Each structure stands twice: as C-alpha cells, then as structure tokens.
C-alpha cells in the first residue's frame, strides 16, 4: 500500500542522546534498547471514517520518536498497518450504501493527506490487512499447531471461528499491567466477546472469523473461509516486517489492553519473545468533555482544519503543546495559541543573527530524549525567541543562530518555519 510523500529532514551538528520512554507495565521511564536498526510498529487506522485529532496526536508523537532516533544516528524501520477490513468498516459501508473497499480507500486517502500536512515521516511499510491475509492465516495455523488456538463452531452455519487460548502463555498482563478483573472489564468495552458460549476463557480473542453471509472472506490454507481477527493481523505484519524483539510498539493508551497485550501473547505462545522490547502509549484527546470517538461522533479532524485554512504546521504545534502521554481537551483556542507561537518563531529566525543557539539545540534534544517531552522542547525554543526579541548582545552575536534554530525546529519537531 502506498504511503505519503516524505518530508525532508535537515541535518544537525552532532548527535542526539538516546531516548527513554515511559513503560506502562513498570510505571516508570526506562531506557529503550536499540541494537542495529530501530524497529517501530505503530498501530494504524480502521478507515471507516477520517482520522481525528486523537489519531493525529498519536502519529505525531511517534514521529517525534522517529526523528529523535534519526538524530541519534540510528537507522529506523517504521511499520504501520491499515485495518482495511473489520466489523466497523463493514457496518459503516452497509449503513451508507458504499462498497466497503471504496470506503476504505477513500478514508485511507484522507489519512495520507493528513499525515503529509502534519509532516509525519511515512512508514517504510504501510500495509493493508487485505494485502496480507495469507500471512495472517499462516500465523493462525502456526498457533493451532502450537496448541495455542482452537476452533469454535458458529451456530447455524457449517463454519468455525478460531480463538487464541490465553492459557498458552504465563505472563498475561505483563504489557498493560492490568489484573484479571480489569482485563475482563476492559475486554468487554474494547471489542472482546467475553460472554460468548463455548470459549475456554472469557479473555480468549478471535484469531479468524469464519465466513458469514454478506461478509467478505478469503481462503487460507488449512482454515475455513473467513477473515482475520484484530490482534493477530498486527502480529503477522510486525513479525514479517520487523521480526520479534523490535524496539517499540506504539499506539493509543486504549490499545494497551487488549490489543497490545494479546498481540504480544500471540508471539510469545510461539516462543517469539520478547515481541516488542518497549511499549509506549499516547493519551486520549477529548472534545466537549469526552474522549474523541468515532462511535460518539464528537470529533475534530485534521482535514477540516486544514481545509478551513489552518496550516498543517500550526495543527502540529498545537498537538506538540501537550505531552504525548497526557489526556487533554481540544478547543479552538489551541489553533490561536499555536498560530501565535509559529508567527513568533518565524519572526525570530528571520532576523540577521541572534543569541547563541547551541544550548537551545541541546535543550530540545534533551527534552525529546526524556520521554518525548515536546512541551519542554517548545519552551526551549520560546526562550531563545525571548532572548532574540530582547536583543541580547551581551553574549556573542551568532550570525548562524537563527538558521540553527530553524533547522532544529524542522528536524526534531517537524515544524518548518
């Protein structure tokens, strides 16, 4: 699947420090081990509607990680999926009378435009689930052969669904840090079917959905005609593109359980551990006091803002003004504040010379290395602008300082002034 155009990333003097990230299971900031290529997998969209600002905040956050790794001189391999066949997509297609493939294509196109507007570096592999159904099916068969999966008849049909057996792993909860009671509660809220009769354990997730009338299905060797379950699709893509033990699995905090927890369990049941070495999760963005949600319809979209004339870099600056792990509420004042900041920065770097900027570059680098603290990085640039505006000539006046600040903001924060 085609991604979107890659923004140019300026070269900066020196190299940035190693990035540390908050680990949800340990409840603290930890070192992120990177050996060779830094592998990053970020869960992608289900394109039954356009990506909202909550999604955008996630992809901008992990774009910061991508940029910080490049600045630390690590080669990066970034992978992202598109869940271009799933229950919500099929339900929306039926409700609107649009072919599900056409709906998925149109909303994926909008997503690409949004990511380009936000200067997000595209993934090296942007993979639609419909492109790798055979690979997913092969992984399901491997789980069956490892006695980590079982088949459950679908009432009123001649087909079966295939479920993962959570009893095949001994560390369930290690990714999310949740106990059994919380896992059961959250599973019911986030796409699980804990009350389905016949399952060995209420937490067992669907690996393969046998064909139902009116639904698309595929043939996979040794499986009934059907389509992939949610968690296993990402595991198949990540293992194929990155291999087990990749550096970071990223996504929204609502994916810690069940999606990331059960995805790791699939890999671990095959002896492929660790699945990911570090898990990182972004906070939720609210509108009108509630988390933005497609099901609730309380959404703000990147394409609506840019279509109304808000530059993409202003939207990005508004998102960066909040720490990636924080839950926060979007309002129109976010655009006004980000627009004023962008104008101030542009004015400051447009002058001939200015106060020393090496310290500012170091502060931005240090902030991003400290659990992607974008607000602290923005403050570092604000402080340089304050000195620039004050005409601080007591320190050496550096003709190259505005250019260095401008390149640092572009390369590390993804904001071109």
N, C-alpha and C positions, 0 to 999 in steps of 0.2 A: 504494500500500500504506500502511495506517495505521501510524504510528509509536507513540509513547507520550506520556503527559502531560508537559508542560514544567514543570520546577521554576521557582519564582520566583527571580530573581537580584537581590539588594539593590543599590541604588545606593551608590557610594562617593564620597567627596570627591576631586576631582582626577581625573587620568587616569594610567593605567599606561604604562610605556615600551614601545617596540617590541620584539617578540620575536625572538630569534636562535635558530637551530636547527642541530644537527649535520648536515652534509651527508655522506652515506656515500661518495660518489664522490671528494669533495675531502678527506675525512678531517679536517675541522675545522668549528667552529661558524661559521655565516655569517649575514649579515642576510637576513631574509625580506621581499622586496619586496611591499608591499601597495599597490595603487592602486585606489581605489574600494572595491568590495565584496571582502572577503577570502574567496576561494573555497577550500573544504576538501573533499577527497574522501577518505574512509576506506573501505577495502575491507571488506565486510560478511561475514556468516556464510554457510556452506553448512548449512542446517538439517536435517541428518540425525541430529543429536543436540544436546543442550543446549550452550550456550556455556560453556566452562570458565573458570577464573580467568585463564588466559593471555589469552584473548579479552577478558575484563573489564578486565585491565590495559591493553590497547591502547585500548579505548574511553574509559576514564577518562583516559588520557594525553592523547588528542586533545580530550577535554572540557576539560582544563586550557588547551590552546591556544585553544579556542573562547572560554573565559571571559577569558583574558588579552587576546585581541583585542577583545572587547566592552569590557573595562576600558580599553583604549587608544583607545576611541571609534571602532572600525572596525565598520561593518556586516558581518555574516558570512552567507555562504550555505554551508551544510553539506549534503553529499550522501553517501549510503551505499546500497550495493546489498544485495540478498539473492539469493544464487545458489540459487534455488528449483527448479532442475533441473540435475542434474550427475551424473556417474557414481557418486560415493559415496552420494548420496541415493537413486538408483535401486537400487543394490546393497543398501542397508540396508532399503529398502522391500520388496524381494523376499525378503530373508532373514527379515524379521519378518512378512511377510504383510499388510502395511499398504499401502494405496494411497499412492503417492509424494506426491500432493497433500495428503493428510491428514497425512502425516508432516511435510512441510514446514510446513504451517500450525500444527501443534501445537508444533513446536520454535521457530518464529518467535514464537509467543505467549509461550513461556517466556522467550525473549530479551528481548522487550518488558518483561516483568515485572522481569527482572534489571536492565535499564537504568534503569527507573523507581526501583527500590530503591536504585540507586547514584547517583541524582540526576544522571544524564547528560542534558545538554540534547539533545533529539532532533534528528535531521537535518531540514532543511527539505524534502528529497526523500528518501524511504525507498522504494527502487524494487526490486521483484522482477523478476528477469530474464524470467519468463514474461509480464510486463506489456509488455515492450519488444522482443519477439522480432523484430517487423517492423523496428524501428530498427536492431537488430544486423545483420539480414540486409541492410539497405540499406548499412550501413557495409562489410560484406564485399564487396558488389558494387562499391562505390567502390574498394576495394583491388584487386579484379580489374581494373577499368577503368584503374587506375593502373599495371598490370603489376607489382603488389606481391603478388600471390596467384596460386595455380594449383590445379588440380583433380587429385586422385589417385583412380583407380578403387579401389573397395572389392572385394576379391577375393570371388568367389562371389555377387555381387549386381549389380544394374544401376545402382547409385548411385555417387556420388563424395563424397569429403571435400574440403574446401577448406583449403589451407595458406597461411600467410603466408611470403613469401620474404624471409629476413633480409638477403639481398644487396641488397635495395632501399633499405637505409639504410647510412650510412657511419660511424655512431657507436655501434654496438652495444657495450655495456659502460660507456657514459658514466653511466648511472644507478647501477648496482651497483658499478662499479669493478673488476669481475672480468675476468680474461683468458680466452682461448678455452678452455684446458684446464679451468679451474674452472667455466666456464659449461656445458661438456659434462657434467662430473661432476654438477653440481647439477641440471641439466635432468632427468637420469635419475632423480634422487632425488625430484623435486618435480612429478611429473605429466606430464613430457615423454615423447616417444616417439622418442628419437634413433636408434633402430635400425630404424625402420620402412622397409621397402624402398620405393624409388621417390621418396623425398623428395630435394629438391635439396640441402638442407643438413640435417645432423642436428639443428640448433637450430631449424629451421622449426617454428612452433607451429600447432596446429589452430585454424582460424577457424570452421569449420562442419562438424558431424558429420552425414554423410548417414544417412538412416533405417536402423535395424536392427530386425529383428523383435523385438517385445516392448518397444520403447522409444517414448516419446512423440516426436512430431515435429510440425513446423509448416511451412506453406508460406510462402516468402518470394520475392518477385518475382525471377525470374531464377536462383534457386538450386534445387538438388534439395531435396525434402522432408527436413527434418532439424532440428537444434537448435544453439544457439550453442556455440562454444568458450569457454574460460575467460577468457583475457585480453581478448578483443575485447568481451565484454559490459560490462566496466567502462569501456572506452574509449567505447563508444557512449553509455552513461549520462552519463559525465563531460562529454563534448563537448556533449551535448544540454542538460544542466542547468547547466554552468559555462562551456563554451567553452574552447578551448585557451589556455594561459597562466595557468591558475588558480594560486593561491598555493602550496598544499601538497597533495601526495599522501601519504597516511599508511597505515600498516599494520604488521604484524609484520615482524621482520627476515628471516623466511623468505620474504617476498614481494618483497624487493629484486630477486632473480632467482629464477625467470623472470618473475614476474607484472608487476612494475612496469617492468622493463627492456623486456619485449616489448610491454607496453601502450603505452609511450612510442614504441616503434618503429612501431607501427601508425599512430599520429597523425603522426609525423614523415614516414612514407612518403607521406602525403597533403599534405605541405607545411605541416602544422599544428604549428608548433614555436615555443617550447617547449610540450610537452604540459602539464607542470607546471613551475613555477619552482623548487620545492624539494621534495625527498623526505625523509621522516622515518620512521624505523623503530624499533619497540619491541623490547626484549629478550625472551628466552624465559623462561617461568616453569616450573620443574621441580617434580616431586613424586617422592619416593623416589629422588632422584639422576638422574632422567631428565626431559627436556622433556615437559610435559604434551602428550599427543597422543591424539586420538580413536582412531587406529589401534592404539595401545598400551593404551588403556583406563586409563592412570594419571592420573585426572582428579579435580579438586575443582571443585565447581560453586557458583555464587552462590546458586542456588535451594535447594541443600541446606543451606548455611549459614544463610540467612535462614529457611528452614523449621524449622531447629533453634533459632531464637530469636536469632540474631546480627543486630543491627540493620544495615541497609544502610550507614549512615554509618560503622560500625565496619569493615566489609569494605572500604569505600573508603579509610579511613585506613590500613588495613594495606597496601593497594596503593600508596598515596602514599608510604609509608615507603621505597620503592625507586625509584631514578632510572629513568625510563622506558626508557632505553637499556640498562640493566643486565640480565644474566641472573641469576636468583636462584631460590631453592628455597622453596616454600611449606611451612609446618608449622603445627601447631595453636597454637604459641606466637605466631604472627602475630596471632591473634584476641585473645589475652590482652593482648599489648602495646598493640594498638590500642584495646581496651576501657578499659584503664587511662589511656591518653592522652586519650580522649574524656571520661572522667569528670573528669579533672584540668582539662581546658579548660572543661568545663561549670561546674565549681565556681568557677573563677577569674572567668568572665564573669558569674556570678550575684551577685557582690558589688557593693556600692554604691560606685562609683568605683574608681579604681586609678591606677597609674602611666601616664604619657603613652604614647599608643598610635600616634601618627603615625609614629614611627620604625619600629614593628613593621609597619605597613601598607606603608611604603616597602621594608622588607626582604623582605616576602612578594612584592611586585610585582617587585622586582629579581631575586629567585630564579627566579620563573617566566619572566621575560624572558630569563634566562640558560639557554637550552636546557631549559626546563621543569623546573628543579631543585626538585622537590617536597620531597625530604628537607630541603633548606636552608630552604624555606618553613615546614615543620613546626617546625624548630628555632627559627625566629624567634618563632613563637607560644609554644613551650615556654619561651623566655627571658622573654617578657612574663609568663607564668604564674609563673615563678620569682620575678620582681620583685613580682608581685601577692601571692604567698604570703608573701614576706618583709616585706610591709607597708612598702615603700619610700616613705616620706612625705617624705624629704628633697627629693625633686623635687615639683613641683606635683601635687596630687591631683586628677585629672581625673574628674569625675562621668560624662563621656561615654565614657571609655576602654573599659570593658567592652563597651558597645554597639558601638563601632567595631571592636574585635577580633572580636566575634561576627559582625558583618556582613562583615568581610573574609574570615573563615574560610568563611562561607557563599558569598559571591560569587565568590571566587577559587579556593578549594579544593573547593567543592561539599559542604561538611560543615555541616549545620545542627545547632547545639548546643541 
